[in-house]
Amino acid sequence: MREAAIFQTEAEFREWFEKNLGRFGVKRVILSQEVCPDYVLEMDNGQVLRVEAELFAINFRYHKHDPAKVDLILACYAKAPDLDGVPVVTANKLWCEEIEPLELLPAEGPLSEIEEVILTIVHGTGGIDISAIAARSTYGSLSGEHEIFMRLPPDTVKAVPRGRIDDSILNVVSPEAKQFMKKYHHVLIGAGLSVEACTALSTLRGRGLVSYRPMEIAAALYDGVLIRHPGWVPTEVQSTKRAWELHRGTILRGMFPRRDAESDPTEE
């Protein structure tokens, strides 16, 4: 397994890239600059490409770069293999949530094993920092090296309120996170999770069975979480009323494994 390429700034990512050209099929750097395109590269196959580097691929669009001037986007994090018609090469898959889920999924239906584990932990704790989930279970597929970001579109970043809005992700943004958010349009809401855990959390949220809310750093520390990243916003995952209504038996069996949930008087 290759070592994860995790960086906090675009400058750090570019420095690492220039030391690992072979990982991307690059023979040599012809030109490196601070304007678009960031690089002109000679590839191993002899092609010469104009390349723009981004910490998050979507920032290519937010920075209003002209796709006609670029042959390739090089990103530390990306969700798709192309953007605005330009191919994307990435060091890491971007696990990203929107402020509001883009598409709601059916809340009914069976849960996967890992979804059951996560929902039980979340409900049993009354809410927990996303990054603390893996530490609360012996289930082997929760812990990993992946991070979860929340994307904040440019209009949202521009409209950051000075006052307090209940349950807004922007309430607990530190000065460092605010600067990271303004530059990269993302904040970090979870870390230390596996691919399976990231996928399950996103699915549970899309089904309306869990929700995210910002939390104070003191509460995150109580959960055993401290992430040393300038973009970190402590975020709690909670079970919803809908989760209890539809999956009460599953939750009870997870919380009380020796108990026969089928005979529980609260089970309909």
Secondary structure, DSSP 8 states (H G I E B T S, - for coil): -------SSHHHHHHHHHH-GGGGTEEEEEEE-SSSSSEEEEETTS-EEEEEEEEETTHHHHTT--GGG-SEEEEEEESSSEETTEEEEEEEE-EEEESS-SS---S-S---HHHHHHHHHHHHHTSEEGGGTGGG---TTSEEEEEEEEE--HHHHHT--SS--TT-TTTT--HHHHHHHHHHSEEEEEEEE-HHHHHHHHHHHHTTSEEEEE--HHHHHHTT-----TTB--EEEEE-HHHHHHHHHHHHHHH-TTS-GGG-TT--
